[in-house]
């Protein structure tokens, strides 16, 4: 595949909201909500391609022990156009994610992640289907 690169002037206004609810001192729910209003300067009233009007995510971060924790996330991405004329639209989607992590040492964690647990057809770009259920694992070193 290939992409045609266009440079256009745009107007973009985003309202971003983030909230934390602590269920216990170690467990929390994180909510993120983004509203976007975009327009192309050359196409009056047309939305900027690939910018959804709404995005929402809810994450439950649970600490089971000092070393072991889990994250469960539901992410919603609204529909968005793929062209400057706003004739082709990508559907909205929901992505369900889960992660487990284990602290090996200070700053060193092992993790196991699951993405797209609902096995939805997710298109980030026009005609480019994202992977199905995806499992990844590794070690993260934070310093």
N, C-alpha and C positions, 0 to 999 in steps of 0.2 A: 504494500500500500504506500501511498504518498499523500502529502498534504500540500495544499496551495497556501502560501503565506500571504496574508493581506494585512496592511497596517491601516487602522482606522482610529479616528478619535472617538472616544466614548464618554458617557456620563454614567457614573456608578455611585449609588447610595446604598450602603449596607447598615442594617441595624443588627448588632450582635449582642445576644444575651447569654449569660452563663450563670448558673446557680449551683450551689453545693448544699446538700442536706446531709448532715452527719447523723447517722443512725445510732452509732456508738462512737467512742473516741477513735476507733480504728476503721470503721466501715462508713462508706458514704455513697450517695447517689449524686452523679454529676449530670446536669442538663445543659445542653447547648442548643441555641436556636438562632438561626440567621435568616433574615429577610433581605432580599436584594431587589433593587429597582435599577434597571440598566437600560440604556438606549444608545444606539449608534448615531453619531453626529450626522452622517451622510444619509441615513435612512430614517426619517422622522417616525417616531413611534415604534420602531423595531427594536427588539431585545438583542442584547449582545449574545452571540452564540456561546453555548456551553456554560452559561451562568444560570443556575436554577433560581427561581424566585424564593424558594424556601428550602431550608435544610434543618434537620432536627436530629439530635442524638441524645440518648439516655444511657448512662453507664452506671452499673453497680460495681463498686470496688469493695471486695470482702477480704479481710485479713483473718485467716483461720488460726494461724500460729505466728510467732515472731518471724519465722522463715518462709511460710507458705501463704500465698494469696491468690485470689481469682478476680477476673474482670469479666463482666457480661455486658454487652453493648447492643443496642438496637439503633440503627442509623437509617434515617429517611432522607433521600435526595429527591427533590422535586423535578418535574419535567423541564427540559431545556431544548432550545433550538440548536440546529447544527449548521445553519447557514444565515447569512446576513439578511436575506429576504424573509426569514421566519416561515419557511414552507415545510421544512422537515424537522420533526420533533422526536427527541428521545424520551421514552416513557420514564416516569418516576420509578424508584425502586426502594426496597427495604433490604438492608444488609444486617444479618444477625451474626455477632461475633462472640467468641469466648476465648479466654486466655487463662492459663495457670502459670505461676512463676514461683521459683524456689530460690531463696537466698543461700548461695554457697559460702560467700565471704562478704565483708563490707565492700560494696560497689560491684559485686560480681553475682549475677543471677542467671539461672537457667530458665527457659520459658518454652511453653508449648501453646501455639495459637491456632484457632480455627476461624476461618473467614467464610462468609456466604453460606452459613449453615442451612438456609432455606433453599439453596441451590437455584436461586433466581437467575434469570438472564439479565445480566448487568452490562449495560453499554456505557462506558465513560466517553468514548468517541464514536462517531458515526461509523457503523459497519465493523467495529472492533469489539467483539464480545470478550468480556472479562472471563477469568477462570471460574470453573464451577466451585464446589466445596474445596477449600484449600487449607492444608495443614502445614504449618511451619514450626520449626523448633530451633533453638540455638542458645547461645550464651551471650549475655549483654554485660559489658564492662563499662561502668560509669565512673568517671574520675573528675 
